[in-house]
Amino acid sequence: MKLENYITGKWITGDGEGQKLYNAVTGDEIAAATTGGLDFKKILEYGREVGNPALRKMTFHERGNMLKALAMHLRNHLDKFYKISYQTGATKADSWVDIEGGIGNLFANASLRRKFPNEIFCIDGDSHNLGKNNTFMGTHILVPKEGVAVHINAFNFPVWGMLEKIAVNLLAGMPAVVKPATVTSYLTEAVVKEIIASKILPEGALQLLCGSAGDILDHVTSQDVVTFTGSASTGLLLKSNPNILRENVPFNMEADSLNCIVLGNDVTPEKPEWDIFIKEVRKEMTLKAGQRCTGIRRIFVPENKMEDVWKAIATSLAQTTIGNPLNEKVRMGSLAGQTQRNEVKEQVQKLLASSQIIYGSLDSVDVVDADANKGAFMSPVLLMNEKPFDAKEVHEVEAFGPVSTIMPYKKLEDAIALSKLGKGSLCSTIVTADHKTARQYVTGAATHHGRILVLNNECAKESTGHGSPLPLLVHGGPGRAGGGEEMGGLRGVKHYLQRTALQGSPTTITAITNVYQQYAAGKDPGKHPFTKYFEELEIGDQIVTEKRVITSEDIDSFADLSGDHFYAHIKTTDFEGTMFEQQVAHGYFIMSLAAGLFVAGYEKNPVLLNYGIDELRFTKPVYPGAEIHIRFTCKEKLLNDKRVIEKPEDFKRGDDIDKGIVKWLVEMIDETNEITGVATILTMVAKQKQ
C-alpha cells in the first residue's frame, strides 16, 4: 500500500515504489511513501492562489474559531490515531504528548484570537505622534504574507510537529504545505485525512507530502516561509539552498541540540529536589525512547555527588519496563525504526572516545511482549565523562535516543560554562531550592538557551517538565539549536505576518486600521454612545462633556473618602522643594470625575459593566480652580465569545447575554485645552441580536 499525498485539492499517490515504512515494534512492512512525479512548483502555486486568498479574507477571530472547531473534531478520532501511533514505537504516554499535545496546541492558538481584533490584519505596538500640531503620525501594521508556509518536520512527533506549526500559520492567515519525516508519515497522513474530511479548513489551506520534499525549496519566494525541525546538519543544508538565499525567504529552524540539566549544589539526597532531579532525568531519557529534540543529553552534577547521582539514575532506569507499547506494563517503547537505532549506536560509539558506559548496553536489551531484534528496541544508555572541559565529543555529538552523559562540575560558574559548550540549546533545567543559585544560573546561561526551567519542590507538581515546549512560550534556541522561535504566543504568529510602517494623519490611519488614533476627527454619535448596542457603535463615535470646576473642597473630600492623604493633596503643605505649586487634585479623583461626566444617566443601557482601565496616565497637575472636561471616543471593538457551558451548575449571571468588549479613549482636558490625563477604559456592551 502507498501513502497518499494531498495536493491541489486531491489525494494522489506518487510514482515509483517509494520508501518502505515499517512497524517499529514488529518490523513488519506497513506502507510505502513517495512523492515521485509531483510538480512541486504547482503545489506551491495552488497554495498561494487558492488557500492564501481564502484565509486572508478571514478575520483573526474567524481563523481562531476555525482552529477551535478543528481541535474539537480531531478529539473525536483519538482512538484511531492512538492505534496507528503504537506502530511508531510510542507508548500511550508518548502518544498522548504527540496526539493530544498537538490538539491542545490548536486549542491554545485558537484562544489567541482574543488578543487580535476582528480584522484581517492588526496594529503592532504603540502608535507615534510625529508632528507638533498632531496632524501626522505613524504606527505599524501586520498583514498575512501572500505565500505558503512550508513545514519540513521531524520523525519523532508526526502529529504534534504538524499541528503546532499549522496552528500558528493558519491563525496568521497563511496556508501550509506539510512534509513530515517519511519514516512516520503514515500517522501524519491519517490525521490529515480527518482534517480534510472535516471540511473545516478552506480548500488550499493545507497540503500534505508523504515522501521526499523534492525540489520544493527551489520554487519558494520571499512571500513564503520555510520551517525545519531536525538535525542541525540537515537544517544547514536546507537553509543554504541558493533560492532561499537569493529570495531572502524567511527560514525558521528548530534543530536537535545538546540540552542539559544541572543539579544545584544545595540539593542533597534528603531534600525533595533530589528525587525530582532523578525522575526528570529518567523521564527525559525514556519518554519517546529519548527521541525528543528537547531531550536531556548532558547531566551536570557537583563533583562530590557524582557517584550517588549516577547510581540513583541507574536504579531508576532499571525499573523502566521496555517492550511492546500495547502492553500496559511497558513504560518505554522502541525507536522509530532500525535506521534510527543504528544511527544512535553510531553516535554513542563517537561519544565513547572520551566517555564510558555506566548503565545499559549497546548490544542487548530485555523487552516485554516483543522481539528485540525485529523491533527497533534499545536499552537506555547512561555514560560518564569525568573531564567535561577536555572532551569535545560530549558537547558536539548527539545520540538521538535514550542516551545521556553525566559530568561533574566544581562551581556553578563551571556548570554555566559547560552548558554553553553545547553552542546553543533549545532548553536547560536547573534543579535547586536556592533562589540565588537559580538567579546566577539563569542570568549566566540564558544567552545560550531558548528556554530555562527552574525546577524545585514548589513547582514540580504542576511543572510540564524539561522537555515540554508550550504553545504560548517561545520554542527554539540560539546557535546549534537553529536560531528559531516557533510558537511563543503572539510572537509565533508574527513570523507569518509582514510588518509595515504606516504613516499619515490620525484620521486617515483611523479609517485604515479601524482603531481610533488620538487626535483623529471624531464622529457625532447621534445619541450618547452608552445607549448604543455593540453592533451600533462606530469607531470614532465621540462626545465632549460639559465642564466641571475643581475646588479645594473636592480634593479634601476625596482624600477623606479614599484615605489618600498624600502630602501633595493637603492644602496646608509647604510646597517649597516639591514638584507642585499648591494643593493638587488626586489623579484618581480626576479619573473618577471623568466617569461622572461621560456616563449616561440613571437608566439601564447596553453597557453591562466596566471591564477595566488600561494605559492610565496623569500628564499635568490639576489645581483648585481648574475647569475639566472629557473627550470620550470609541476606540476599538473586540468580540467576546459566548462561554460554552457544559454543566448547568457552572452557569453564571450574564452567560446568556451576547456581548462584546469596547475600548474607549478618555482624554481629561483643562481650561487651557491641554490634556491633564489620558486612559483607555474597557466596557462590556450587550449585542442587539440576543
N, C-alpha and C positions, 0 to 999 in steps of 0.2 A: 504494500500500500504506500502511496505517495502522499505526503502532506500537501495541502493546497495553499496557494498564495492568494491573498485578497487584494486585487489591484484593479484600478479603473472601473470599479463598481461590480467586479465579477470574481468568483472563485476559480482560480486557474492552477493547474499543475504544470510545473516546469518541464523542460525537455531533458532527456537523458536519465540515467539510473539514479544519479544524485548520491548524497552521502547517507549511508545506512545508520539508523539510530537504534540503540539497544536499551533494553530494560537494565538499569544499573544494578538491580538486585539479583536477577536471574541470568543475565547475559543474553536473553532471548531478543531476537530482532523485532522491533516494533513497527518501523516505517522507514521511509527514505525521504530526504528533503532535497529539493533542487529549485533553483531559480533560472535554470538554463532556458535560453530563448526569450527571456523577458526584456522588454525595452524600458530601461531604467529612466531614460530621458522622458518618455511619455508618462511614466508613473509620476514623476515629479510635476510635470505639466498638468496632469489631471488634478493633483492636489492643489496646485496654485489656481487653476481655472475653475474648479468645481467646489472643492472643500473650503478653500480660503474665503471666497466671497460669501458663502453661506454662513460661515462662522463670524465674519466681520460685521454682518448685518445684525447679529445678535448682540444684546447688551451683556455686560458683565453678570447681571443678575440672571438673565436667561441662560447664559453659559453655566453659571454656578448651579442653577436648578437642574440643568441637563446632567451635570456630573452627579448630583444627588440621586436623580432618577436612575442613572446607570448603576450606581453603587447598590441601590435597593434591588435592582433587577439581578445583578450578579450574586447577591446574597441568597437568592432563591435556587442557585445551582451549585452550592458548595459541595454537596456530596459527589457530584460528577467531577469537579476539579480535584478534590482530595484523592479520589480513586486513581486518577491519572498521575497525580503528584507522587504517589508512592513509587511509581516506576522510575522516578529520578533519584531514588535512594533516600528520599526525605521521610523523616518520621512525622507523626501527627503534629508535634510541636514545631518541627521545621516547616511543615506545610502551612501551619497556622500563620507563621510570620510572613510567608510568601503570599498566600492567598488572601487571608483576611486582613493582613497588614496592608496589602495592596489596595483592597477595597476600602479599608479605613482611610487610606491616603486620598481616595476620591472624595469621601465624606469631608475630610479636613479641608481640602482645597475648595470644595463646594461652599463651605462656611465662610471662606474669604470673600465671597461676593458681597458680604455686608460691609466690607471695607472699601468697596468700589461704588461709584454712582451707577444708577440705572441708565447707563450710557454705553455707547460703542467704544469710547475712549475715556481717558481720565486726566485730570490735572496731577502733576507730580511735584510735591513740595510746595514751598511758600511762593507767593507772588511778590513782585518787587516794584515799588513806585520809582520811576526813572525820570520824573520831571518835577520841577519846583511848583508848577501850577496844577499838578495832579491830573494831567491830561495824557500822560504817556507812561506805560507800564510794561512789564514783562513777566512771563511765567513759563512753565514747562508743561507740555502735554505728552502723554504716552498713547501711541496708536499701535494696533496689531501690525506686525510685518506682513508683507504680501506674499510671503513664501511658504515653505513647508518645513516642519521640524523633522529631521532625520535622526532617529534614535537607533544607535548600534549598541545592543545590550549584552550583558554577560550571561553565562550559563547558570549561575548559582541561584538566581531569583527570576525564573521565567515569567512570573505573574507580577510580583511587586515591581520588578525592574521596568516593566512596561507601564503599569498603571501609575506609578509615582511620577513618571515623566509625562505621559499624555495628559494627566490631570492638570498639570501646570500649563502646557501649551494650549490645551482646549479652553481653559479659563481665560487665557490671554487672547484667544481668537485666532489661533493658527492650527491648521491640520497637521497630521503626523504620518510619516512612514516609519513603521517599526520593523527593525531587523533584529530578532532575538538571536542569541547564540544557537547555532544549529543543533547542538547535541541535546538540548532540552526544549527545542522549539515546538514539539508536539503538545506540550502543555499550554504554551502561549497560543497556539492555533485553536485549541479547544475554547479558551476564554474569548478570543476574538470572534469565533463563530457565534457565541452567545451575544456578544456586543452588537454584531451586525444584524443578527436575527431580531434583536430588540427594536431596531429602527429608531432608537433614541438619538443617535448622532446623525447629523445631516450627511448626505452622501458625499464622499470625498474627504470626510474629516479624519478617517483612519484607514490606512492601508497596511498590509502585512506581507513581509518577505520571509519565507521559510527556506533558508539556504544562503548562498553567497550574496554579498552586497554588490557583486559585480563592479561595474564602473559608475555606480550611482554618484560617487563624490566628484566625478568629472563633469557632472551636469548641475551641481548646486550653484546658486547665485548669492549675491550679498543680501538678498531678502530672506534667504533660508537660514536655518540654524541647525548645526550638527552637534549631537551629543554622543559621547562614547563612554562606556563603562567596561573596564577590562584591565589588561596588563599595561604597564607603563610603556613597554617597548612597542606594543601594537598601537597604543594611543599616539606615540610619537610618529610612527609610520603614517597613520591616517592624517594627523594634524599637519604633516609636511607635504600633503598632496598639493601639487603645483596649482591646481584650480582653487583649492581652499585659500592658498596664499595670495594668488592673483586677484581673486574676487573679494578678499577680506571677509570671508564667511565666518560668522561667529561660531566658535568651536568650544564646547564645554566638555571637559574631560574629568572623569572620576576614576582614578587609577588605583589598583591594588597597592597598598602601602604597608610599611613595616611599623604598624601601630604598636603602642607599648602600654604597659600598666606598671605603676610604681607603688611599692609598699612604703608608706611613711615610716620614718624611724621611730615614731611614737607608738606604733602598733606592736603589741606583744600577744603571745598565744592566749592569754586570759581575757583579752578585750574582744568585743563582738566584731570589730573590724577585721580581726584575723580570719575568722570563718567567712566573712563577707568577701575578703580577698581571694581565698582558696576557691570558693564557689564560683566567683566571677571568672577566674582563670579556667576552671573546668568547663563552665558553660560555654565560654568562647572557643575552647578547643574542640568541643564535641557537637555544638549546635551546627546543623548543616554540615556535619563532619568537617568543621573548620573551614568550609568553603565560603567565607564571607570577606568581602573587601575591607570590612572593619575589624576583622578578627585580630586577636592579640598574638603578635608574632614575637614580641620581646618582653621579658618579665624582669624588672629591675627591683632588687631586694637588698636591704642593708647587709653588708658582708657578714656581720655577726649572727644573722638569722637565716643564712642561705640553706644550711642543712635541714633545719626544722621546716622551712617553707617547701623545699622540693620534695621532702618525704611526705608532707601533708598533701601536696598536689598529686603525687603518685598514688597515695592511698585513695584519694577521691576519684582519680581516673580509673583505678582498678574496680571501682564499684559501678562503672558505666557499662551496661549491657549493650553489646554490639550485635547487629544482625538484621533480619528482615523487618522493615519498619511496620509491616502489618501486624507483627507480634506485639501485644500490649506491654510486654516486659522490656522491649528494646528501647533504649534511650539514644542510641546513635546508629544511623543507617550507613549507607555506602556513599562513596564519592559518586559524582555524576556519570562516570564511565571509566573504562580501563585506561583510556588515554590520559585522563586526568590523574589517575592513580600513578601511572608510570612517570608523569611529569613531576608529581610531588616527590616521588622517591629519588628522581634525578637531582632535584633541588636539595634534598636532605643530604645527598652524597657531597654536594658542594659545601654545605654547612659543616660537615664532618671534618673538613680540612682544619678547623680550629675549635670544634666543639665535640662533645661526646654524648651519646645517648644514655640517659639515666632512667628512663622509663619507656617501655614499648619496644616494638620490633618492626623492622622493615620487611622481614621475611615471613612472619606468621601473625595470625590474629584469630582469636576464638570468636565464633559467631553463633547466633541462635537462629534456628529455623531457616538456614540458608547455606549455600556453598561458597566458602571464602574465595575459591579460585574463579568460579564463574561470575560471581558478583564483584563489584569494584570496592571491596571492603579493605580497610586499612586500620591498623592499630594506632591509637593516639601516640604521638612521639614527643617526649619531653627531652630536650637537650640542655646541656650546661656548658657555658663558656665562662671561664674564670678570669679572663683578661679582656674584657669588652673594649677597652680603649686600643688594644693592639690587634684586634681581629676585625678585618673589614667585611668578611663574608656575612657575618650575622647582622650587619647593618645595610647590606646590599642585596642579599639573596632571600627571596620569599618562596617558601614552600606552601602553596595554596591548598592547605588541607589541615588535618588535626595535628599541627606541628607548632611548637613554640620553644623558645630558648630562654632559660633563666640565667641571670647575670648579677654579679654583686656591684654595689656602689659604696663608697666611703661616706661622702657628704651629699646633701641634697643638691648642691651645685653640680656634683658629678652626675647625679641622676638626670638633671636637666640637660647637661651637655651630652649625655648618652642618648637621650630622647631625640636630640637634634641630629644625631649621626644618621638617622634614617632619611635625612634630606627632604623632609616634608611628609606628613601623615594625615590621614583622614581624621583620626581621633586618638586620644590618650586618656588614661584614667589614673588618678592618684587616689589611693585609699588611705585616709588619715582622719583622725579626730581632732587634729590640731589645726586651728584656723590660720596660724602664722605659717605653718608648713604649706597649707593649701594655697595661701596667697603667694608665697615665694615661688612655688612650682608653677602656678598659673601665669604669673607675670613673666617668669623666666622662659617658659616653654611655649607660650601662646603663638609666638611668631612662626612656629613650625608645625602647628596643628590646626586643623579646621574645626575641631570640637574637643573640649576637655570636660570630662566628668569627674567631679569631686565626690567620691563615694564614702559614706560613713553610716553609722547606725541610725542616724537621724533621718536619712532619706532612702535607705536601702529598700524598704518595703515597697515604696512607690516608684523607685527608680526603674526606668526602662532598660538600664544596663549599658555597658560599654559599647556594644556593637549595634545599637538600635538607632539609626537616623530617624529623626522626627520631621513630619512634613512642614511644621511651622518654624523649624530651625534650619540653618544652612547645613547642607551635606556636601562636603568637598574638602579640599585641603591644598596647601601650597606645595610647590616643588614636585617631588616624585608623585605625590597624590593627584597631580594633574592641574592644579590651579583653578579648579572649577568651583561653582557654587550652585549645585542643584537644590531645588526646593527653597526653603528659607522663607516661607510665607510670601509676603508681597514681593520680597527680593527675587524669589524664584520666578514669579510671574513676569517680572520686568525683563528677564532675559529674552522674552519673545515679543517685546514691545519696543518700538522706536521712540526714543526721547527726542523731542523737538522743542527748541526755544521759540516762544510765541511773543511777539511784540505788537503793541497797538494801543489804542485808547481804552480806558477801563470799560466804556460802554460797548465797544466792539468786542473786546475779549469776553465780556459777559455774554454777549449774543452767541459767540462761537462755542464757549465751554458750557453754557447753561449753568454756570456758577457765578453768583453776583460778586463783582470785584469792587472794592471800596473806591468811592468817587465816581462810579458809573452813574448815569442818569437813572433815576428811579421811575417806577410806573405808578400811576394813580390806580389804586386797587378798586375804586368804586364804592367800597364799603370797608369797614375795619377788617384787616386780614384775619383776625381771630374768629370772625364769623364765617370764614370760608372753609369748606371741606378740603381735604388733601388734594383731590383732583382739580379743584377750582383755583388753587393758589398758583401764581405765576412767579417765576424768578424775577426779582426786581420790584415786586409789589412793595410799596413804601409809604409810610406815614411819617409826618413830622408833628410831634406833640406840642401841646401848649407849654408855657414856661413855668418854672417853679423857683421862687426866690429862696435861697438857703439862708437860714438865720442861725445865730449862735445858740438859740434855744433848741433848734432842731438837733444841733450837734450834741448838746448836753443831754437831750432826751435819748438819743441813740446810744450814747455812752452808757447811760444808766440802764437802758433796756438790754443792751448786748453785754454789758460788763467790761467793755473795751475802754479803759481809761488811760490809754497810751498818752504820754505827756503832750504830744502834738495836738491832741484833741481837747486839751484843757485850756480855757481862755486865760487863766492866771499864770500860765507858764512864761518864764523869761526865755524868749526865743533867740537871744543872743547866742551865736555859735551853732545854731541849728540850720536846717535846710529851709525853714519856713519863716514867713514874715509875721504871722499871727496864728490864732487858732485855726486849724484846718479840719475840713469835714472828713469823716471816715470814707475810704473808698467804697466799702461795702454799704454804707448809707446811701451813697450816690447810686450804686447799682440797685439797691432796694427801691430807691425813689424812682429810678428808671422804670422798674416794673410797674409801679403805681401809675406812671404816666402812659405806658403803652398798653397795659392790659385793658381789655374791653369790658367795662361794666360788671354787673352782678348776674346777668342771665347766663344759663348754660349755653355753651357753644361747642363747635367741633374740637377745640383744644382740650385734650383729655388730661394732660399733666405736663409739668415742666420736667424735662428729661435730664437736664444738666447745663453746665456753663463751661465753655472752652475758651482758652486764649484771652482771659480777662486781664486787662492791663489798665493801670491808672497813670495817665500821661501828663497831667497838670494839676497842681494843688487847687482845691476849691475852698475859697474863704467865705465867711459870712457876707451876705450881700450879693453873691453871685447869682445869676439867673441861668438855670439849667433847663435845657430841653433835649429831647431824644429824637434821633433819626433812626427809624426802625424799618429794616428791609429784609424781605425774604431772600435768603442767600442760597440755599440748596435744599433739595428734596431727596430723601433716601427711602427706599422701600423697606418695609418691615414685615417679614413673612409671618403669617399666622402660625402660632405654635401648634405643633401636632400633639394632640392629647390622646395617649393610648389607654389611660386608666381614668375613670370618672373622678376618682378622689384627687387626681392631680390638677383638676380644673381650678383656675383662679379667676376672680372677677376681672373682666376685661379681655379674657382669652377669646371671647366670641365676637370681639369688635375688630373689624378690619381697619388697619391704621398704618400710618407712615411717620417717619421722623422728619421734622422740618428744622433746618438751621436758620437762625435769624441773626443778622448783623445789628448789633446795638451800639450806636455812637452817642456818647454823652457830650453835649456841646454847651459851652458857656456863652455869656452875652457878647464876647468878642468874636464869636463864631469859631473858636478854637476847640478842638476835641480834648476833653479832660479825661476821658476813659473810653475804652472800646472792648467789646466782648462778643462772643458768639454763643447764643443760647439755643438750646435744643428743646423742642416741644414734640409731644406725641399727638398727632392730629388724626381724627377719625376720617375714614373714607365715606363718601356719599353712598356708594353702592355696597350696602351691607348684605 
